[in-house]
Amino acid sequence: MNDFLSWEFLGTFAGAATFVTLMTQVAKQFINVDPKWISLAFSMIVSLGMVSLKDEWTAAAVVMALLNALFVTGAAVGLYEAGKDVGQFVRKGDD
């Protein structure tokens, strides 16, 4: 694999969740909004972007993209929360 981030990877669930998690962490440094809303915005952009790349602007494709955005948002928030919990556990073990 020559590219860290490719359109094929971004089109997968894991790729979208990873991208949204990383972009949310960067954006929350500059935007004073709950990170869950930032994550939702990035998820919508990624999901609708994939519809645009495939040029499938049907009602079913758009509705499915919006539903996928909700799942990606949940996964991205869950990734962050899990990482935060592990970090607290590791720091607590150092005491």
C-alpha positions as CSV (number, residue, x, y, z in Angstrom):
1,M,0.0,0.0,0.0
2,N,1.7,3.2,-1.2
3,D,-0.9,5.7,0.1
4,F,-1.8,6.2,3.7
5,L,-5.2,7.6,2.7
6,S,-6.8,6.7,-0.6
7,W,-10.3,7.1,-1.9
8,E,-10.9,3.4,-1.6
9,F,-9.9,3.4,2.0
10,L,-11.9,6.5,2.8
11,G,-14.9,4.8,1.2
12,T,-14.8,2.0,3.8
13,F,-16.5,2.2,7.2
14,A,-13.2,1.9,9.0
15,G,-11.5,4.5,6.7
16,A,-14.3,7.0,7.2
17,A,-14.4,6.6,10.9
18,T,-10.7,7.0,11.2
19,F,-10.7,10.1,9.0
20,V,-13.6,11.7,10.9
21,T,-11.9,10.9,14.2
22,L,-8.6,12.5,13.2
23,M,-10.2,15.5,11.5
24,T,-12.5,16.1,14.6
25,Q,-9.5,16.1,16.9
26,V,-7.8,18.7,14.7
27,A,-10.8,20.9,14.2
28,K,-11.9,21.0,17.8
29,Q,-8.7,23.0,18.5
30,F,-10.0,25.8,16.3
31,I,-13.8,25.5,16.7
32,N,-15.4,26.0,20.1
33,V,-18.3,23.5,19.5
34,D,-19.0,20.1,21.0
35,P,-16.8,17.7,19.2
36,K,-19.7,15.4,18.5
37,W,-21.3,18.0,16.2
38,I,-17.9,18.5,14.5
39,S,-17.8,14.7,14.0
40,L,-21.3,14.7,12.5
41,A,-20.4,17.5,10.1
42,F,-17.3,15.6,8.9
43,S,-19.3,12.4,8.6
44,M,-21.9,14.1,6.4
45,I,-19.1,15.6,4.2
46,V,-17.4,12.2,3.8
47,S,-20.7,10.3,3.1
48,L,-22.1,12.8,0.7
49,G,-18.6,13.2,-0.9
50,M,-18.6,9.5,-1.7
51,V,-22.1,9.8,-3.3
52,S,-20.7,12.7,-5.3
53,L,-17.6,10.7,-6.4
54,K,-19.8,7.8,-7.5
55,D,-22.2,10.3,-9.2
56,E,-25.3,8.5,-7.7
57,W,-27.5,11.4,-6.7
58,T,-30.7,9.4,-6.2
59,A,-33.0,9.8,-3.2
60,A,-32.1,6.3,-2.0
61,A,-28.3,7.0,-2.3
62,V,-28.6,10.3,-0.4
63,V,-30.7,8.7,2.4
64,M,-28.3,5.8,2.7
65,A,-25.4,8.3,2.9
66,L,-27.0,10.2,5.7
67,L,-27.7,7.0,7.6
68,N,-24.1,5.9,7.0
69,A,-23.0,9.3,8.3
70,L,-24.8,8.7,11.6
71,F,-23.0,5.3,12.0
72,V,-19.7,6.8,11.1
73,T,-20.3,9.6,13.7
74,G,-21.1,6.9,16.3
75,A,-18.0,5.0,15.5
76,A,-15.7,8.1,15.5
77,V,-17.0,9.3,18.9
78,G,-16.7,5.7,20.2
79,L,-13.1,5.5,19.0
80,Y,-12.2,8.8,20.7
81,E,-14.0,7.8,24.0
82,A,-12.3,4.4,24.0
83,G,-8.9,5.9,23.5
84,K,-9.5,8.5,26.2
85,D,-10.5,5.7,28.6
86,V,-7.4,3.7,27.8
87,G,-5.2,6.8,28.3
88,Q,-6.7,7.4,31.7
89,F,-6.2,3.8,32.7
90,V,-2.6,3.8,31.6
91,R,-1.9,7.1,33.4
92,K,-3.6,5.7,36.6
93,G,-1.4,2.6,36.4
94,D,1.7,4.8,36.5
95,D,1.0,6.1,40.0
